[in-house]
């Protein structure tokens, strides 16, 4: 880019790397997004994720669903921060810090949200019938959570490479893009495998129930409207995040500043709302209220860890032969 100084001398050269705000020499079309992000829509998404954070913290503390709520809350906080970045970009699309914030936070957040979804399959199999699962229920989070963290690490590395590339190092920016795509592609694969495992268990469980193999306790849970609402919410959340990840692969495959990346309506619909809707479903249809077995196991696991850390809080009583052991028939032992 160059500009004539008006006295016939050699023009002064200017690069987009010097741009800090929109001007005649730094048009908005030259930014990666190529547009002013819509203030109203992004402010709405920012506020909506903030409300979900408050709801998740409240129900998580109330029902002691520590693992489920912690991952989901962390993902929501990242979404909230990411859309703060987009709100800032609506005023100045050349704001580098705001752009890097929204890229890193919005790309990474769904990976944390997926952790909460992966935890549900373990608890459903424990409550319905562990024997119907093709693997031990406790192995589900041991596989899916590390796989999900691997997706997170890849995307974080890619985002870091892209952020360090600045405005002029196209080769480094392209490398970051490829690493991000690899992380999202791995996330799609992990999500797809989780969906297959969940569908397989549902088919086996439904057949088992129809053949009369379920106990009255399991039948009550299987037919419970609250439990079904929770299951439908998780299925809806899974579908939304899966759609979002496929969209992100297509968007990133064209490189930075491609026509898909510069189309805000598709971003709002397939990124913003495809994450907000799942988060809202998982916040409103909380397992603490709709799936008490899962909430109880989460609380018991936390109490168990705290006891192992702190040791016994009181002197154990001498066992008495007159007292019957207390059991919790609604909670199955993890296998």
Secondary structure, DSSP 8 states (H G I E B T S, - for coil): -EE--SSSS--EE--GGG--S--SSS-GGGSSS-S---HHHHHHHHHHHHHHHHHHHHHHHHHT-HHHHHHHHHHHHHHHHHHHHHHHHHH-TT-HHHHHHHHHHHHHHHHHHHHHHHHHHHHHHHHH-GGGSSS-THHHHHHHHHHHHHHHHHHHHHHHHHHHHTTT-HHHHHHHHHHHHHHHHHHHHHHHHHHHHHHHHHHHHHHHHHTT-S-HHHHHHHH-HHHHHHHHHHHHHHHHHHHHHHHHHHHHHT-TT-TTTT-HHHHIIIIIHHHHHHHHHHHHS-HHHH-HHHHHHHHHHHHHHHHHHH--SS------TTS-----TTS----
